[in-house]
Amino acid sequence: MSKYLDTPIQYLKGIGPKRAELLQNLGIGRIEDLLYYFPKRYEDRSQLLPISKVRSGELQTIKGAVLAKGLRRSFRRRGFNIFELAVGDSTGKIFSVWFNQPYLKDYFKVGESVILYGKIEDYKGRLQMNSPEFEILSEEEPDSLSMGRITPVYSLTGGITQRYFRQLIKNCLEESVSQLEDFLPYNIRSKHNLLNSAQSLINIHFPENFKLREEAYKRLSFEEFFIFQLSILLRKLKQRERKGISHKTEGELVNSFIESLDFSLTQSQKKVLEEIRRDMASIYSMRRLLQGDVGCGKTVVATISAVIAIQGGYQVAFMVPTEILAFQHYENIKSQISKITHRVNVGLLTSSLNKKVKDKIYQQIEEGRVDLVIGTHTLLEEELRFKSLGLVIIDEQHKFGVSQRTLLPKKGINPDILIMTATPIPRTLAACIYGDLDISVITELPPQREPVETLWFDQAERDKAYELIFKIVKEEKQAYIVYPMIEESRDLDLKAARQMYEELRGGVFRYFNVSLIHGRLSSKEQEKIMSLFSQGKIQILVATTVLEVGLDIPNATVMVVEHAERFGLAQLHQLRGRVGRGKDKSYFIIISSNCGPEAMKRLEAITKFSDGFKISQEDLKIRGPGEFFGKRQSGLSELKIADPLKQMDLLKMARKEAIDLLRRDPKLKERSNLKVRQAIERRLQIFLGK
């Protein structure tokens, strides 16, 4: 059966080399890829509404004949074409328009039947659809797959029509059904009332009714979650087989370090530290994810973990996403450790260092003369070798790809790994997505922190924001003014930031020391500016999103974010975390214009919520799990139909079944589980070993 599913698509009836190439653009190369290429939506064409019954403001599917067509130029916009189609049935007519798509005039012929799908609008007293999806029906060949039924609609590429693709799926199903073996164990299917594999595939593509379509959706979602969870849990079991370093977690060095801190750890930090100590003392390698909102004190917990490893004679690698953050951690941690001892050597390794300096640090690390090295992705370079790497810390893990995160630990013999994120998500979801990691959560902020007040102004109210900055900076506090720096318009964004910087320092803030920092400056220039800002010599810092992660300047108590509609929700929350880091009242001000519906939801969320978990939940709702987690980051690319957010109960159910199965058969070697094993290897393209 697995060999059949791996058959190249070009051997299927109705496909030649050319079409096989087009299908490759959709990620369809094998029979299984085609069977599991699901519709994006369905249209109920069993009872289409007559044109006279459609209403403005509704999404509708209609069928009619082309009455007339025409292409005209827009008088308002030069070089802009409008293609118009009049479609009618026995009850009335409707118009459709497409903008700047003149080639459509060759697609339609007067008299032929068409299906149109789109939003109905009332335009100057007539019904109209703007840029609807369309399908041309053949009169001489009535199509039972396209009409008189619940009809699947797929995301396709040029050269592949809906009618052709439906027929292709039908041919594939007819040929495959007798050869499909269900890999889901019968007891699981029976227990949860799930359709078998053949029934689910038939009813996801060509459902008899919407109830069966829902049952097919449930079954196929469950199997995706089940395979996904099994792969994560198998990885965790494999990691647990590897013996690592058993660290001595108590000692004079670590105790002195904790006592030397000029603040007390919160109860939540103490609890998390105890979980880390337990892992580090174990003979098995720690694999722990540390979640916590911005400003909750994750870095000090990570530093204590580093000191535990160092006191036992091991080295620590601390990887962060930006050079500014690496420099800040280096300065802060070196200063903290020097209070108790000068025997611990802290090093900094970033891409901006010249070759001579880099080579010297490489040599010191290889000889074991650097105990803790803080750096960016430069830590992954092949030339870097450690004498005895005992702990790897990765900050803001979502900034690094999965492959990058696995490279650093390979520089030691099963070192402990602590991964940190300031994007906290509900524990159940985290356990399912990051199931190969143990999870710790810091749930409270330091007691002296006052909540940051978030204010939202439109462009016309910008002066109010500047008045507040003026007032606060006069009180000897500092301020940030942040501009977007989006990749596609990087040069334009930078120009806008520079222009506003010149206007502000020569205008409303001419009595203050104003500076500009952005990603195009060299690392040395950035470090110099941030150093002057942290010393209070710069009062207002105009910046791009180089500020997004990790900076800690307690005297900065106000931040204004310009064009806030262009920032992501998590990004805005990270930026807000740069203020409110001291005991003084702090403000986060967003200024926006021309907000679309999604941007409006983001800005409403950032003003309504301050808790990182709630922010993450809203972000998940707005973006969806694939975008939120990064499909390539988390393995979610394998979820073609399942949605962890909308189907949390099903995900939990699949996880429980996966845990139970592996409890009985940890390596899936029993004969009854070989089909499950094959499905994991085939779907995820991984080899589970012998």
MOMO-V117398 format. One record per residue. RES is the residue in one small letter. SS is DSSP state (helix for helix, strand for strand, loop for the rest). OMEGA is omega as a letter, one per 30 degrees, with the letter a starting at -180 (NA if undefined). Layout:
# MOMO-V117398
RES:SS:OMEGA
RES:SS:OMEGA
This chain:
# MOMO-V117398
m:loop:a
s:helix:l
k:helix:l
y:helix:a
l:helix:l
d:loop:a
t:loop:l
p:strand:a
i:helix:a
q:helix:l
y:helix:l
l:loop:l
k:loop:l
g:loop:a
i:loop:l
g:loop:a
p:helix:a
k:helix:a
r:helix:l
a:helix:l
e:helix:l
l:helix:a
l:helix:l
q:helix:l
n:loop:l
l:loop:a
g:loop:a
i:loop:l
g:loop:a
r:strand:l
i:helix:a
e:helix:l
d:helix:a
l:helix:a
l:helix:a
y:loop:l
y:loop:a
f:loop:l
p:loop:l
k:loop:l
r:strand:a
y:strand:l
e:strand:l
d:strand:a
r:loop:l
s:loop:l
q:loop:a
l:loop:l
l:loop:l
p:loop:a
i:helix:a
s:helix:a
k:helix:a
v:loop:a
r:loop:l
s:loop:l
g:loop:a
e:loop:l
l:strand:a
q:strand:l
t:strand:l
i:strand:l
k:strand:l
g:strand:l
a:strand:l
v:strand:a
l:strand:a
a:strand:l
k:strand:a
g:strand:l
l:strand:l
r:strand:l
r:strand:l
s:loop:l
f:loop:a
r:loop:a
r:loop:a
r:loop:l
g:loop:a
f:loop:a
n:strand:l
i:strand:l
f:strand:a
e:strand:a
l:strand:l
a:strand:a
v:strand:a
g:strand:l
d:strand:a
s:loop:a
t:loop:a
g:strand:l
k:strand:a
i:strand:l
f:strand:l
s:strand:l
v:strand:l
w:strand:a
f:strand:l
n:loop:l
q:loop:a
p:helix:a
y:helix:a
l:helix:a
k:helix:l
d:helix:a
y:loop:a
f:loop:l
k:loop:l
v:loop:l
g:loop:a
e:loop:a
s:strand:l
v:strand:l
i:strand:l
l:strand:l
y:strand:l
g:strand:a
k:strand:l
i:strand:l
e:strand:l
d:strand:a
y:strand:l
k:loop:l
g:loop:l
r:strand:l
l:strand:a
q:strand:l
m:strand:l
n:strand:l
s:loop:l
p:loop:l
e:strand:a
f:strand:l
e:strand:a
i:strand:a
l:strand:l
s:loop:a
e:loop:a
e:loop:a
e:loop:l
p:loop:a
d:loop:a
s:loop:l
l:loop:a
s:loop:a
m:loop:l
g:loop:a
r:loop:l
i:strand:a
t:strand:l
p:strand:l
v:strand:a
y:loop:l
s:loop:a
l:loop:l
t:loop:l
g:loop:l
g:loop:l
i:loop:a
t:loop:l
q:helix:a
r:helix:a
y:helix:a
f:helix:l
r:helix:a
q:helix:l
l:helix:l
i:helix:a
k:helix:l
n:helix:a
c:helix:l
l:helix:a
e:helix:a
e:helix:a
s:helix:a
v:helix:a
s:helix:a
q:helix:a
l:loop:l
e:loop:a
d:loop:a
f:loop:l
l:loop:l
p:loop:a
y:helix:a
n:helix:l
i:helix:l
r:helix:a
s:helix:a
k:helix:a
h:loop:l
n:loop:a
l:loop:l
l:loop:l
n:loop:a
s:helix:a
a:helix:l
q:helix:a
s:helix:a
l:helix:l
i:helix:a
n:helix:l
i:helix:l
h:helix:a
f:loop:a
p:loop:l
e:loop:l
n:loop:a
f:helix:l
k:helix:l
l:helix:l
r:helix:l
e:helix:l
e:helix:l
a:helix:l
y:helix:l
k:helix:a
r:helix:a
l:helix:l
s:helix:l
f:helix:a
e:helix:l
e:helix:l
f:helix:a
f:helix:l
i:helix:a
f:helix:a
q:helix:l
l:helix:a
s:helix:l
i:helix:a
l:helix:l
l:helix:l
r:helix:l
k:helix:l
l:helix:l
k:helix:l
q:helix:a
r:helix:l
e:helix:a
r:loop:l
k:strand:a
g:loop:a
i:loop:l
s:loop:a
h:loop:l
k:loop:a
t:loop:l
e:loop:l
g:loop:a
e:helix:a
l:helix:a
v:helix:l
n:helix:l
s:helix:a
f:helix:a
i:helix:l
e:helix:a
s:helix:a
l:loop:a
d:loop:l
f:loop:l
s:loop:l
l:loop:l
t:loop:l
q:helix:a
s:helix:l
q:helix:l
k:helix:a
k:helix:a
v:helix:l
l:helix:l
e:helix:l
e:helix:l
i:helix:l
r:helix:a
r:helix:l
d:helix:a
m:helix:l
a:helix:a
s:loop:l
i:loop:l
y:strand:a
s:loop:l
m:loop:l
r:strand:a
r:strand:l
l:strand:l
l:strand:l
q:strand:l
g:strand:a
d:loop:l
v:loop:l
g:loop:a
c:loop:l
g:loop:l
k:helix:a
t:helix:a
v:helix:l
v:helix:l
a:helix:a
t:helix:l
i:helix:l
s:helix:l
a:helix:a
v:helix:l
i:helix:a
a:helix:a
i:helix:a
q:helix:l
g:loop:l
g:loop:a
y:loop:l
q:strand:a
v:strand:l
a:strand:a
f:strand:a
m:strand:a
v:loop:a
p:loop:a
t:loop:a
e:helix:l
i:helix:a
l:helix:l
a:helix:a
f:helix:a
q:helix:l
h:helix:a
y:helix:a
e:helix:a
n:helix:a
i:helix:l
k:helix:l
s:helix:a
q:helix:a
i:helix:a
s:helix:l
k:loop:a
i:loop:a
t:loop:l
h:loop:a
r:loop:l
v:loop:a
n:loop:l
v:strand:a
g:strand:l
l:strand:a
l:strand:l
t:loop:a
s:loop:a
s:loop:l
l:loop:l
n:loop:a
k:helix:a
k:helix:a
v:helix:l
k:helix:a
d:helix:l
k:helix:l
i:helix:l
y:helix:a
q:helix:a
q:helix:a
i:helix:a
e:helix:l
e:loop:l
g:loop:a
r:loop:l
v:loop:a
d:loop:a
l:strand:l
v:strand:l
i:strand:a
g:strand:l
t:loop:l
h:helix:l
t:helix:l
l:helix:a
l:helix:a
e:loop:a
e:loop:a
e:loop:a
l:loop:l
r:loop:l
f:loop:l
k:loop:a
s:loop:a
l:strand:a
g:strand:a
l:strand:l
v:strand:l
i:strand:l
i:strand:a
d:loop:a
e:loop:a
q:helix:a
h:helix:l
k:helix:l
f:loop:l
g:loop:l
v:helix:a
s:helix:l
q:helix:a
r:helix:a
t:helix:a
l:helix:a
l:helix:l
p:helix:a
k:loop:l
k:loop:l
g:loop:l
i:loop:a
n:loop:l
p:loop:l
d:strand:a
i:strand:l
l:strand:a
i:strand:a
m:strand:l
t:strand:l
a:loop:l
t:loop:a
p:loop:l
i:loop:a
p:loop:a
r:helix:a
t:helix:a
l:helix:l
a:helix:l
a:helix:a
c:helix:a
i:helix:l
y:loop:a
g:loop:l
d:loop:l
l:loop:l
d:strand:a
i:strand:l
s:strand:a
v:strand:l
i:strand:a
t:loop:a
e:loop:l
l:loop:l
p:loop:a
p:loop:a
q:loop:a
r:loop:l
e:loop:l
p:loop:l
v:loop:l
e:strand:a
t:strand:a
l:strand:a
w:strand:l
f:strand:l
d:strand:a
q:helix:a
a:helix:a
e:helix:a
r:helix:a
d:helix:l
k:helix:l
a:helix:a
y:helix:l
e:helix:a
l:helix:l
i:helix:a
f:helix:a
k:helix:a
i:helix:a
v:helix:l
k:helix:l
e:loop:l
e:loop:l
k:loop:a
q:strand:a
a:strand:l
y:strand:l
i:strand:a
v:strand:l
y:loop:l
p:loop:l
m:loop:a
i:loop:a
e:helix:a
e:helix:a
s:helix:a
r:helix:a
d:helix:l
l:helix:l
d:helix:a
l:helix:l
k:helix:l
a:helix:l
a:helix:l
r:helix:a
q:helix:a
m:helix:l
y:helix:l
e:helix:a
e:helix:a
l:helix:a
r:helix:l
g:helix:a
g:loop:a
v:loop:a
f:loop:a
r:loop:a
y:loop:a
f:loop:l
n:loop:a
v:strand:l
s:strand:a
l:strand:l
i:strand:l
h:loop:a
g:loop:a
r:loop:l
l:loop:l
s:loop:a
s:helix:a
k:helix:l
e:helix:l
q:helix:a
e:helix:a
k:helix:a
i:helix:a
m:helix:l
s:helix:l
l:helix:l
f:helix:a
s:helix:l
q:loop:l
g:loop:a
k:loop:l
i:loop:a
q:loop:l
i:strand:a
l:strand:l
v:strand:a
a:strand:l
t:loop:a
t:helix:l
v:helix:a
l:helix:a
e:loop:a
v:loop:l
g:loop:a
l:loop:a
d:loop:l
i:loop:a
p:loop:a
n:loop:l
a:strand:a
t:strand:l
v:strand:l
m:strand:l
v:strand:l
v:strand:l
e:loop:a
h:loop:a
a:helix:a
e:helix:a
r:helix:a
f:loop:l
g:loop:a
l:helix:l
a:helix:l
q:helix:l
l:helix:l
h:helix:l
q:helix:l
l:helix:l
r:helix:l
g:loop:l
r:loop:l
v:loop:a
g:loop:a
r:loop:l
g:loop:a
k:loop:a
d:loop:l
k:loop:a
s:loop:a
y:strand:l
f:strand:a
i:strand:l
i:strand:l
i:strand:a
s:strand:l
s:loop:l
n:loop:a
c:loop:l
g:loop:a
p:helix:a
e:helix:l
a:helix:l
m:helix:l
k:helix:a
r:helix:a
l:helix:l
e:helix:a
a:helix:a
i:helix:l
t:helix:a
k:helix:a
f:loop:l
s:loop:a
d:loop:a
g:helix:l
f:helix:l
k:helix:l
i:helix:a
s:helix:l
q:helix:l
e:helix:l
d:helix:l
l:helix:a
k:helix:a
i:helix:a
r:helix:a
g:loop:a
p:helix:a
g:helix:l
e:helix:a
f:helix:a
f:helix:a
g:loop:a
k:helix:a
r:helix:a
q:helix:a
s:helix:a
g:loop:a
l:helix:l
s:helix:l
e:helix:a
l:loop:a
k:loop:a
i:loop:a
a:loop:a
d:loop:a
p:loop:a
l:loop:a
k:loop:a
q:loop:a
m:helix:a
d:helix:l
l:helix:l
l:helix:l
k:helix:l
m:helix:a
a:helix:l
r:helix:l
k:helix:l
e:helix:l
a:helix:l
i:helix:a
d:helix:a
l:helix:a
l:helix:l
r:helix:l
r:helix:a
d:loop:a
p:loop:a
k:loop:a
l:loop:a
k:loop:l
e:loop:a
r:helix:a
s:helix:a
n:helix:a
l:helix:l
k:helix:l
v:helix:l
r:helix:a
q:helix:a
a:helix:l
i:helix:a
e:helix:a
r:helix:a
r:helix:a
l:helix:l
q:loop:l
i:loop:l
f:loop:a
l:loop:l
g:loop:a
k:loop:NA
